[in-house]
Amino acid sequence: MSYRVGLSGGIGSGKSTVAALFAELGVPIIDSDAIAHALTQPGGVAIPLIRKVFGREYVTAEGALDRARMRELVFATARAKQELEGILHPLILSRMLEAAEAAGGAPYQILVVPLLFESAGFRGVVDRALVVDCAEETQIARAMARSALSRDTVLAIMAGQLPRSERLKRADDVIENDGSLQQLRPRVAALHRFYLDRSSGPAPR
């Protein structure tokens, strides 16, 4: 079984960029967001449960999750957030483990999980936790530029995530991403060598 590294970080921290750099080095990447998108697209297995729990108004005419409407609901209601996570998280975890098994053979794998520390189920399947970190103002600017979200929306998303200080406290490794891609690349390469070394011995569980 491959050694598994959980990659996490707040919105706008640069998780996707870091994951892409690991992928360039030949590391299998399993992305929970991509899996969640597949589960909630037209015909996705989560759609019937979402329709049953939240009502058909949260499903688009094409049969996908209405992400904007659901975002408003989960920001406004803690119970709705819990119910949505209760539907999606077990499905995402199951698909991630299937993908991890299918990608076996590499010395280690990267599992990209924004809510790595918020869900015991996700943290329990990785051997090490890597956090991508940057200043909060950098997070906000990147998230607004990438997703065309308002500042208030980004702040609301950040408020629903684990505080930066707590995320850093729980991390085994931290990669700083306040600078350029040129600065980030050697940091990823150094961690790649470290994980190759870690994965050569028995993986703790």
N, C-alpha and C positions, 0 to 999 in steps of 0.2 A: 504493500500500500504506500502511495506517495506521501511524503511529508506535506502538510497543508499549512499555508500561511493565510490568515484572514487579513484582508486589506480594508481599512475603514477610514473614516474622516468625515468632517462636517460638509454640508453643501458648499460647493465652490472651492473646496480645498485642493482639488486636482487629482482625485482618485482615478479617473479615467485616463488621464495623462500618464500617471505612474504605472497603471496597469498596462498601457500600450508600450511603455518602455520595457517592462518585464517581458511582454509578448515578443518584442524584437529580439530578446535574448533566448527565445525558444521555450519560455515558461507557459504552460497551459493556463489560461485565464477562464474562470467560471464566474459570471457576473449575475448577481441576484437581480439587479434592475432589468437586465435583458430577459431573464426568466419571468419576472413579474409582468413585463410588457406582453410576453407571449401568452401568459395565463389570462390576461384581461383584454386581449384583442378579440375581434369577431371570431366566434367559435372556440374561444379559450375556455378551459375547464372551470375557471373560477366564475365565469359570467352567470351561470344558473344560480349559484349560491349568492352572488351579489344581488341579483334581481330579487331573489326570495327574501333576503334580509333587509335590503334597503329600498326595494321598489323599482319598478321599471323605469322611473324617471332618472335613475342613475346609470342607465344603459342607453347608449346612443341608438339611433335608428339603424345603424349598421351592425349593431350587436356588440359593440365594445364598451368598456368602462368609460363613462363620462368623467374624465379626469378633473376638469375644472370644477364641476359641480361637487364631486366627491372631495376635492381638496378643501372647498369651502366648508363642507359638512364636518370633516374631521378636525379642522381648525376650531370650529365652533363647539364641538361636542366630544368630550373625552371618551364617552361610551362608544360613539361611532368609530373612533380611531381604534379602540380595542376590538370592536367587532370586525372591522376590516382586516386588521392584523391577524385576528383569529382565523379568518378565512384564508388569507394569503400566505402567512408564514409557514404553516405546515406543508403547503403545496410547494412553496419555493425551496424549503429545506430538502424535501424529498427529491425534487428535480436537481438540485445542486449535488446531492450525494450520488445520484445516478450519473450525472455528467462527470463527477470526480472519478467514479469507477471506470467510466468509459475512456477517460483520458489517462488512465494508469500507464506507468512505464517511464514517465519523466521523474527525475529525482525529487522534484517538489512541484506543487501547484499553488496558484494564487486564487483565493475565493474572495471576490469583491462583495462586501456586505456593509452598506452604510449603517445598519442597525446591529452591528456585530455585538456590541456590549449591552444593548437594550434587550436582546433576546438570548436567554441561556441556551436555547436550542442551537443557535448559530455558533456561539462561542465554544460550545462543547464539541464541535466537530473539527476544529482547527488546532494545530499544535502551537502556533505562535500568532500574536496579534501585531500587525503593523499599522500605524496611524500616519496618515498624511496630514501635515499641519501647516497652517499659515495664519497670519493675522486676521482677525475677524473682519476688518474693513476690506481686506483683500478677498475674503470669501464672498462678501456682499457684492462687491464690484464684479467679480467673475460670474456669480450666479445671475445677476441682472443682465450681464452682457450675453451670456450663453442661452438663457431661457426666456428672455424678454419678460422677466417677472419684475413686479414693483419692489421697491425697497421694503415696504411694509410686509409684502408676502414673503420675501426672503427672511426677514427678521422673525416672522411667525414660524417658518420652517425651522430656523435655527433654535427658536424657543422650544420646539417640540423634540429636539435632539438632545442627546447627552451634552452637558456643558463641556466646553473645550478643556477646562482644567481637569475634569473627571476622566475624559477620554484619554488625555495624556497620562494620567495616573495609572490607567488600566493597560496601557500599551506595553508590549515587550520591546518594540522598536518604534522609532519615530523618524520620519523623513521630512525635512523642512522644504516647503515649496513656496517660498515668498519671492524667489528670484526667477531667472530665465530657464528655458529648457536646457540650455547649455550647462547651467549650474546643476540642474536636476539629474541629468544623465549619469554623471559619475557617482552620484549618491545611490542611484538605483543599481549601478554596476557593482558597487561595493557590497550592497545588501545581497545581491545575487550570489556573489562569491561566498558570503557568510551563510546563506541558506543552503547552498550546495554542500558546504562543510557540515552544517547541522544535519542535513538529510542523509549523510553518508553513514550515520550511526542509527541505532534503534530509535524510532520516533516515540516520544512519551505520549501516553494517552490519559 
